[in-house]
Amino acid sequence: MEIQIKKIAALIGEPVRALVLWTLLDKRAYTAIELANVAETSPQNMSMHLAKLLEANLLHADKQGRHRYYRLSGPEVAFAVEAISTLIPDNKRISMTEHNTDITYCRTCYDHLAGKIGVLLTENLVNKNFLQLKDNSHYMISPEGEIFFNSIGIDLENLKQRKRILAKTCLDWSERKYHVSGALGQALLNKMLNEDLMRRKKNSRAVIITHKGEKLLNDVFDLKL
């Protein structure tokens, strides 16, 4: 176990590879050239780093025509990267957030909602007793919560059949509080995007809340935006 931890820490800790993993947190797939441009390195060097991440099963590659598109291999990788980011010292974190207000206000964390809005939304669900925090690792959905989520069009029975935790805690790196992830977190974000309550900002993890979304967050979740 100790040797494996050393190996995975070395893989993630290398600056270029760390930037690749951080970039892929938006759940989009990127080509090697695009990632090389982001990391400001050569395509040859990027190919070497991508090969190592693929070998460690941290990335998955899809081939379309002449190109290969790289993405995180799963939500557990995103969770690990986001968790590591919470270890950034407060003074460094404040410096980062001052220049990324859109990101810290509302963003995606792989496949669920994060940032200030993600945390406030989760806190509202807990305060209403729709979610109950258990062992700081996951949430239980109360009977009242089941009624609520089904009433807004989230099929909990379908989510329960998936091979992932239903409602997992994810420590928000900018807020230093929990937001909900897992199958429920993904379903909430998808609902917001599919119903045009929120829109992804181009080339960013930031999410824009529409006027329609502001009204819903106010009326349904009591968030005064």
N, C-alpha and C positions, 0 to 999 in steps of 0.2 A: 504493500500500500504506500509506504513512504517513497519508494522509487517512482511509482506511478504519479504521485502528487508532484514530485520534483519535475518529472517530464512534462506534465500538463501545465505547470506553472511557468516553465521555461518557454513552452510554445506560446502561451497567451501573453507572457510578459515582454516578448521581443517587440520593440516599438512599431515596426511595420505591420506585423501580424495583429498587434493590439488595435491599431488603427483600422485594419480591415474588418475585424470583428465588430468594432464600434460602429463603423459605417453600415454594416449589414444589419444592424439592429432595426432599421426601418422596414425590414422584411422584403425589400426589393432585391432582385437578382442583378448582379453586375458582371460585366466582362472583365478579364484580366487587365485590359488596357484602361478601362474606366477606374479600376482600383489602383492601378499604377499611377494614374494622374492624381487621384486623391492623396496617395501617399508620397507623391513627388519622387518616385523612384523609376528605374527602368523596367520595361516589360519583362526582361529576362530575370531580374531580381524578384519581381512580383510572382512570376511563375514558380520560382523556387519556394517562396513562402506559401503559396497556395497549395503546392504539392504536399508540404508538410502538414498543413491544416486538413487537407483531404485525408491523408494517411491516418491522422488522429481522429477522424470522424467528426471533426468540428464543423466542416463544411460539406456541402453537397453540390455537385456540378450537373447542370442540365445542358445537353448539346442541342443547338438549333442551327441548322445549316453549317456555316463555317465557324460559328462562335460557340464558346462554352460560357454559360452563365452560372455564377457562383452565389450561393446563399447559405445561411446558417443551416446546420443539419436538423435543428429542432429547437423548441422553446426552452429546453434545459440549458442550451448553450447561451441563449439570450439572457436567461435568468442569472447565469454565472457571471457574464460580462457586466450586467447592470449591478449585481451585488458588489463586484470588485470596485465599481465606480463610487460606491458609497464610502469607501475608505479614503477618498481624497480629503486631505486636511481642509478644515473650514475656510481658512484664508485663501486657499487655492480655489475652492469651490465657489466662494463669493466672487472671485475674479472671473471665473468662467460664466457664472450666471448673469453678471452685469452686461455681458456682450451677447447673451443668448436669451433675451426675455421671452421670445416666442416659444422657444424650446422648453423653458422652465414653466411657462404658463400652461401649455397644453401640447402634448406630443404623444407619439406612439412609442411603446416599449415592446418591440417585436410585433406582437399581435393583439396588444391590449392598450388601454388608455393610461397615460402617466402624466407627470407634471402636477401643477397646483390643482387643475380641474380633476384629474384622475384621483387625487387624494381626497379632495372635497366630496366628490361623488361617492367614494367608498365610505368616508366618514358618515355621510348622510344615510347610507344604507345600513350602517351599523347603529346609528342613533335611532333609526326607525325600527330596529330589531329585525330587519329583513336578513341581515348577516350577523353572525356571532363569531368573534375571534376565538380560535382554539390554538393554544400552544404557540402563538406567534408564527405559525407555519401555514395555517389554512383557515378558511371560514366555513362554518356550518350554515346552511340555509334553513331558516326557521319556517314553520308552517305558514306564517304570515308572508314570509319572503317568497315562498313557492307560489302563493296566490298572486303576489305582486308581479313577479317576473313573468308568469304565464299571462297576466293581464296586459303586459306591454309587448307580447308577441315573442317571448323567449321560451322555447320548448325545453324545459328542464329535463324531461324524460329522455329526450334525444341526447342532451349533453351528458347525461349520466352514463350513457352507453359507450362514450368515447374512452380511449385508453390514456387518459390524463386526469390529473386532479381537477375536480369540479371548480373549486374556488380557492386559489392559492394566494398567500400574501407575497407581495413583491416590494422590497424596500426602495422607495423612490430616492434617487441619488441627489436630486435638487431640494426636495422637501424634507428628506430624512424621516418620512412617515410611510406607512403602508398604503399601497393601492392594490386593488384586486386584479389577479391575473388568472391563469388557468382557463378552462373551457368557458366559464361564465364571463371572465374578463374579455375573452375573444368575442363572445356573442354580443356583449354590450357595445364594443367598438364597431363591430360589423353593422349592428342596428343603426348606430349613429351615422355611419358612412353611407349605408344603403338608402337611408331615408333622407339624405341630404341635410342632416342635423349638424354634421361636421364634414369638412373637406381637407384632404391632405394638401399641404403646401408643397409646391414643386421643389424637387431637389433638397428636401429637408424632412426631418422627423416631426416638425411642427405641424399642428392641426389647427385649422381655422374653424371657429364656431359660427354657423350661419345665424341669421335672425330667427329662423324657424327653430334652430337648436337652442338659442338663448331662451326662447319662450318655453320650450319643453323642459330645459334644465331648471327653470324658475318654477313652472307649474307642477312638475312631477317630482323633482328632486330638491326643491326649495333652495336652489343656488341663485343668489342674487348677483348677477354679472353686470 
